[in-house]
Amino acid sequence: MDILGISAFYHDSAACIVRDGEIIAAAQEERFTRKKADARFPVNAIRYCLDEARLSLGKLDHIVFYDKPILKFDRLLETYLAFAPQGLRSFLTAMPVWMKEKLLLKRMLLKELSAVNPGNAPLKLPELLFGEHHESHAASAFYPSPYQEAAVLCMDGVGEWATTTAWIGKDNELKPLWEIPFPHSIGLLYSAFTYYTGFKINSGEYKVMGLAPYGKPVYVKAIYDELLDLKPDGTFRLNMDYFDYCTGLTMTNARFDKLFGGPPREPETMLTQREMDLARSVQEVTEEAMLRLSRTIHRETGLDYLCMAGGVALNCVGNGRILREGPFKGIWIQPAAGDAGGALGAALTVWYKMAGNPRKADGRRDAMKGSYLGPDYRDDEVQQFLDRQGAHAVRLPDDALYNEVAEYLAQGKIVGWLHGRMEFGPRALGSRSIIGDARNKTMQSIMNLKIKYRESFRPFAPSVLAERVSDYFEMDAESPYMLLVAPVRNSRRLPVPASAEGLWGIDLLNVPRSDIPAVTHIDYSARVQTVHKETNPGYYRLIKAFEAKTGCGVIVNTSFNVRGEPIVCSPEDAYRCFMRTEIDVLVLGNFVLQKEEQKPLTQDSEWRNEFVLD
Ligand SMILES: [Fe+2]
């Protein structure tokens, strides 16, 4: 049975194919269109998934969309009515789009789908199915997890009505426990602060999280007193007097400005201590809500394991605290925790819930295949691209490749690494990564300034050999999807030198904090990715080769893109990024390219304007 899952029209559209319960392919539309968080119908992602599964649309057994547009419409209408007449302006702005694109979704989906069909033959499509937003999240968290039975917690901005939901997953069943409805939403609270601190909502949240360690939690009391009524069980209500997202076109309002001492920061202007303190405060409140909710759901279910999804589950600092301080023996988080993963959850719901197929989990391995579910490029395809481009490259067999690249890393070179199937979800996990030496004291600022062209208040993430994770971090769990933050081991930390006294804000990041300074944040935390032989043998062997040379089992891993750009997908995207930045060496499959051997790109001066900051 072949099932196509689709998510679209909110942010980060995606498609996937599930065949007899196995995830065959999954990808986000942004990677193909090169438009970050592209919310349009995912024609390219669908086409890729069909190709990968060697299917045509007409051969599919089911097509499922990840949420129910009519329920979303219902929520919008009721919200606007409840807040009328203040809501009229945004009602008039939003509604025509909804009427045109979303409410008529079925007709539109069928029309869009017929455009996917390569032969344009008359199409006989299976009946179009619709999941429910949070059920799709919950399904994406539980069904691929390694657990036969688990509690499930989903937290996001908002789907149809729910913003937080709790479930019990057992065998092939997902039973709803309870939910917190819109407008009360931890995701939207976090997004409000993302907007207020001058970042883009729905994508700049990770920056707020990265900024938090610079701040002091001075606004926590104000948040609890005025904005958020957080109950001991973790459930909550927001005071809507401070938010404008029900009625206006912005997240926060004048009252919010007054409470926090001024208007929102203009994007791209200087960060001040105030934004850092705001970030720290909302982060602390969010962690507290996550921890309390996890304790409640543990108490209610008595289960040992927790699965999570929804945009808030990308808060890896909060996840790390649930793992360390929470009551569960283990937690598993869907790597595509945002709405892209909803496509996968919807498809798995059809397989398990609708078709009633049994489910077996072994307690160890999840079903995500390391999230390496996107396009791969064969040698002959790379060769064709190189020939077209007139690029100079050398092809190496596996062992020589890992050895040579490890040598470059040890020399302090920065390597663009495209190897194997592209990752599904927002993190690069060693298939589309820029990599470097984590021991290098200047690696962090070099990568930020010369490659990412962005503010450098956030350190990069470490990729560590799975079996050595405890040598470097206070952590004894797998974190293959870079969704858990853990402290760097005490024994590796360095005392802060007297010369660092008086430093402020981002300058603090340039003071080495450990013997792997490029991946150590100013609070000694790190966003850990454990690398496993089974799921990414190439990347694992590369780090092994680096370890053999240096004794160090950790490298720096950052996504292969410049600021504001989607992660690269094809050799062409990677080559362009390589040529536009100061990456020293590019690896495309088994081909190695040196920067100094390439001809400069012509007519490419305006590229930095192509991508906006998030
Ligand atoms: Fe969602």
Residues whose N, C-alpha, C, O or C-beta is under 5 A from the ligand:
A	BS01	LIG	D156 V158 G159 D339
